[in-house]
């Protein structure tokens, strides 16, 4: 092989090596792309989990009293004797249950309590029903409330009778199941306070926790 041929061959080899060096990706570029792909995959998985959680994991339900009507109210305002103090009435209530889940919520017939200063003064029966997905249910409930004082009755009963305002509390637990998939059992707590105005036979104020 002539010197010219050897020189030309060496030049071509050098050009090929140079081209390979130029077009061969650097290790740092490859690592950077891998990290980008991994982060993109993690973001996609997070998005999928959020979607699954929104549609297929049961969220808490809420219950509240929307209205209360007082009927047949009777009380004794003679506060000279604690044993003569009493009040009784019929409460016609409307309960609202809100279901923010994709699946419907179903609960059996349940019972609730009405309390006056921690003492149970009435009970209510809530018929078992079904609440549609992303919907609410309004159901009517009635309860008889009655409380009679005695010699040991504290002074708050006398004060409440005198100012004609009785604060009652409602409590109920509706244990049912959200039908998304198995084991999605939920409990809806109803806890409200109402201010019974003895003078006007109405619920003066109503608020739910």
N, C-alpha and C positions, 0 to 999 in steps of 0.2 A: 504494500500500500504506500502511495506517495505521501510526501510530507503534506501536500495540499489536501489530500483526502483525509489524512489523520486530523488535520486542523479543522476541516469542515465538519467532520464527525464529532470532534470534541465540542465545537461550537453548538451543534444541534443538541447534544446531550445536555449542555449547560442551559440552553433555552428551554428544553423540556423540564429540567429540574426547577428552573425559575418559574415556569408556568404552573407547575404543580405546587410550588411554594405559595404562589399568589392566590390560586383558586382553592387551595385546601383550607377548609374552615378552621379557625382557631378553636382551641379547646374551651376557652372562656365563652365564645359565642355559643357553642353547643350546650354548655352548662346553663347559660342564661335562658336558652330556649326551653330546656327541660324544666327549669324553675317556673317559667311562664305557663307551660302546659300543666304542671302540677297545680299551680294556683288557680288556673281556669277550671280544672277538674274539681277542686275543692269548692269553688264558688258554685259550680253546677250542682254538686251534692248538697250544699247548704240550701240552695233554692228548692231542690226536690224535697228536702226535709221540711222546709217551711210550708210548702204546698200540702204535703201529707199531714202536717200538724194542723193546718187550718181546716182541712176537710174531714180528717179521720180521727182526730183526738177530741174527745168531748170537752167542752168548755162549761164553766159554771152557769147554772140557771138562776134566775132571780124571781122572787115572789113579793108582792106588795098588796096592800089594801087600796083600792081606788075610790071606794065610797062606803059610807056606813049610815044607815038610817035607824033612828031610835023610835021604837014603838012601845006603847003601854008602860011608860015610865011612871014609877011610883017611888016616893021616898018620904021620910019623916024628918021634918026640919025642927022638931022640938029637941033641942040639944041639952035640955035640963038633965036628962039621964042617958048614960051611954048605952044602956040595954034597949032603949027605945029607938035608937038610930038604925036606919036601914035604907037600902035602895034596891030596886030591881027593875029590869027592863028587858025588852027583846031587841036584839041588834040584827038588822038585815044588812049583810056585808057583801061586797063584791071583791073577789080576789083575782089578781092578774098574775099569770105565770108566763115569763118570757124565756124562749128557747133559742139561743144563738147558734145552734148546731145544725149540721147538714142532715142528721138523722132525727126522727121524731123521738119525743120523750114520753114515756108511759109510766104512770104511777097507780098503785091500787088505792082503794078507799082508805083515807087517813083521818086522824083526829088531831084537833088543836085545842089549846087552852086560852082562856081569857083570865088575866090576873089583875088583882088590885092590891098594890103594895106587897107583892110577893105571894099573896094568897090566891088560889084558884077560885074564881067566882062564876065560871061558866065554861062549858065545853062546846066545841063545834065539830061537825062531821063534814069532811070534804070528800065528795064522791070521786072515785078513781076515774081518770080520763086520759086522753092522749093530746099532747101538744105538738103541733106540726113543726117541721123543720123550718128554721129561720122565722118562726111565727110566735104568736102569743095566744093565751087562752084566758077567757074571763068566765069565772064561775061564781054563782050566788050561794051564799052560806048564811044560815041564821043560827043564833045562839041566845039562850036565856042566861042573863047575868043577875046575880042576887048576892047581897051581902048584908048581914045583920050584926050589929054591935053587941057587945056584952060588957060585963064589969071590967074586963081586962083590955078592952079596946083602947088603943093608944090615942093620943090627942089629935093625931092627923085626921082621923075619921070625923071628929067633931069639926075640925077646921074646914075640911072639904065640904061637909054638909052646909056649914055656915056660908061659905063663899060660893056654893052651888056649882062646884067644878070637881069632877071625879076623873082622875087619869087612869085609864085602863091600858093594859098591854096584851097583845095577841102573840101567841107562839104556836108554830106548827112545823113539822118536818114531813116533807113529801118524799119518801124514798122510792125511787123508780130507776128506770134504765133508759139510757140514750141508745137507740138502735142504729149504731154505726157498725160496730162489730162486737164480739163477745167481751165481757168484763168491763163494759163502759157504764158501770153503775154510778149514779149520782144522787145527791140529796139536796133538795131545795128547802131553804130555811125561810120561813115567814116570821118576821119579828117587827111589829108596829106598835106605836103608842097612839092613843086617842084621848081627847079631852071631852068628857061628857058634861054638857051644860045642863044642869038640873032645872034651871029657870025656863029655858027655851026648848027643852026636850030635843036637843040637837047635839051632834058632835061638833064641838067648837073648833078643834084642831085635830089634824091627822098627819102623822109622819111615820115613815118606815125606815128601818136601818138597813 
